[in-house]
Amino acid sequence: MDYLLIYAHPNPKSFNHAILETLTSRFDKEKRPFQVRDLYKLNFKPSLSSEDFISFSSNTAAADIKQEQNLIEQGKTLIFIYPIWWFGMPAILKGYIDRVLSRNFAYGVNEKGPYGLLSNKKVVIINTTGGPKEHYEEGGLKDILKTTIDVGVFGFCGIKITLHKYFYAVPYIGNESRQNMLKELKAIQID
Ligand SMILES: Cc1cc2nc3c(=O)[nH]c(=O)nc-3n(C[C@H](O)[C@H](O)[C@H](O)COP(=O)(O)O)c2cc1C
């Protein structure tokens, strides 16, 4: 599978959903095999439980975790699509990362410390924001997200980020600007 799309937005009428549709129709046209994991539709359980911890240590992860890990193994490029909420990701996606990118699957630990196990994967991140571009690019918010997401999550797992794209101020710009953003996605270099 070329692309595994991990999508986190509850509203099928959202701009994030339009991003998902734009990319999936592009991949259909390009005949690139892909699969979508719509975390809200899946009702993905986001809390890392004590049972999960026990199962990680015995290498018998819960069925829902195992299923997501199998899909990650099959996908060459993982594409995360989500809005910025409270300067982070929606809780359901944070829970996916807590549970699915687990020790001995996404990273290992030896006497020198932790090391990534997913260095054969590439990642694309597509975010939408309410805040304007200036706040993110000149106000330092983008650097904060780079540290927590690009470095703190994907870098930690050894994954190479090929694109981290932001669409800014989505609720406040006109429809024409939003359509131009979707047009840009139809041709953007992904991997
Ligand atoms: C719970 C919540 C928290 C939000 N927090 C932020 C934030 O921290 N920074 C920001 O720029 N926008 C924030 N927003 C605005 C969203 O990022 C924005 O509405 C969304 O990206 C627009 O895309 P959509 O139409 O697909 O939802 C927040 C929105 C919600 C609902």
The ligand as a Tripos MOL2 file, in Angstrom:
@<TRIPOS>MOLECULE
LIG
   31    33     1     0     0
SMALL
NO_CHARGES

@<TRIPOS>ATOM
      1 C1        -11.4790   22.3900   20.3720 C.3       1 LIG1
      2 C2        -10.8350   23.3560   19.4110 C.ar      1 LIG1
      3 C3         -9.6000   23.8810   19.7200 C.ar      1 LIG1
      4 C4         -8.9550   24.7390   18.8080 C.ar      1 LIG1
      5 N1         -7.6960   25.2000   19.0980 N.ar      1 LIG1
      6 C5         -7.0130   25.9370   18.1830 C.ar      1 LIG1
      7 C6         -5.6650   26.3210   18.4210 C.ar      1 LIG1
      8 O1         -5.0710   26.0350   19.4510 O.2       1 LIG1
      9 N2         -5.0220   27.0330   17.4510 N.ar      1 LIG1
     10 C7         -5.6270   27.3650   16.2680 C.ar      1 LIG1
     11 O2         -4.9790   27.9930   15.4060 O.2       1 LIG1
     12 N3         -6.9170   27.0110   16.0210 N.ar      1 LIG1
     13 C8         -7.6220   26.2940   16.9440 C.ar      1 LIG1
     14 N4         -8.9070   25.8840   16.6750 N.ar      1 LIG1
     15 C9         -9.5020   26.2130   15.3680 C.3       1 LIG1
     16 C10        -9.3620   25.0590   14.3970 C.3       1 LIG1
     17 O3         -8.0150   24.7150   14.1830 O.3       1 LIG1
     18 C11       -10.0100   25.3900   13.0540 C.3       1 LIG1
     19 O4        -11.3480   25.7090   13.2730 O.3       1 LIG1
     20 C12        -9.9030   24.2150   12.0850 C.3       1 LIG1
     21 O5         -8.5570   23.9530   11.7780 O.3       1 LIG1
     22 C13       -10.6520   24.5040   10.7940 C.3       1 LIG1
     23 O6        -10.7610   23.3240   10.0330 O.3       1 LIG1
     24 P1        -12.1630   22.5200    9.9440 P.3       1 LIG1
     25 O7        -13.1430   23.4080    9.2500 O.co2     1 LIG1
     26 O8        -11.8640   21.2960    9.1340 O.co2     1 LIG1
     27 O9        -12.5900   22.2010   11.3550 O.co2     1 LIG1
     28 C14        -9.5960   25.0670   17.5890 C.ar      1 LIG1
     29 C15       -10.8570   24.5660   17.3140 C.ar      1 LIG1
     30 C16       -11.4870   23.7290   18.2170 C.ar      1 LIG1
     31 C17       -12.8520   23.1600   17.8910 C.3       1 LIG1
@<TRIPOS>BOND
     1     1     2 1
     2     2     3 ar
     3     2    30 ar
     4     3     4 ar
     5     4     5 ar
     6     4    28 ar
     7     5     6 ar
     8     6     7 ar
     9     6    13 1
    10     7     8 2
    11     7     9 ar
    12     9    10 ar
    13    10    11 2
    14    10    12 ar
    15    12    13 ar
    16    13    14 ar
    17    14    15 1
    18    14    28 ar
    19    15    16 1
    20    16    17 1
    21    16    18 1
    22    18    19 1
    23    18    20 1
    24    20    21 1
    25    20    22 1
    26    22    23 1
    27    23    24 1
    28    24    25 2
    29    24    26 1
    30    24    27 1
    31    28    29 ar
    32    29    30 ar
    33    30    31 1
@<TRIPOS>SUBSTRUCTURE
     1 LIG1         1 GROUP 0 **** ****
